[in-house]
Amino acid sequence: MQERGTGLLIGVDSQWDAEYAYPQYADFILANALKKMDAWVVDSIKNVILGTFTGEQFLGTLENGYVDLSYGSMWADKVRPS
């Protein structure tokens, strides 16, 4: 994409255009799909303490708040909210 000067991608698992990841490619990062595992760990520990932890398979979704979407830093002001 950098050689062609065109194209967009969606980063996965973290904020790809952040200074610790790939800021040099910010022009090509449309959005990021974020796994919020920190929130899951905190909630799991709370459930263990409360005795309500079930240990069943975990599925993170936008609805339950364990997955999130964020626009890339170069695109956030160009995308209209739905």
Secondary structure, 3 states (H helix, E strand, C coil): CCCCCCCCEEEECCCCCCCCCCHHHHHHEEEEEEECHHHHHHHHHHHHHHCCCCCCCCCCCCCCCCEEEEECCCCHHHCCCC
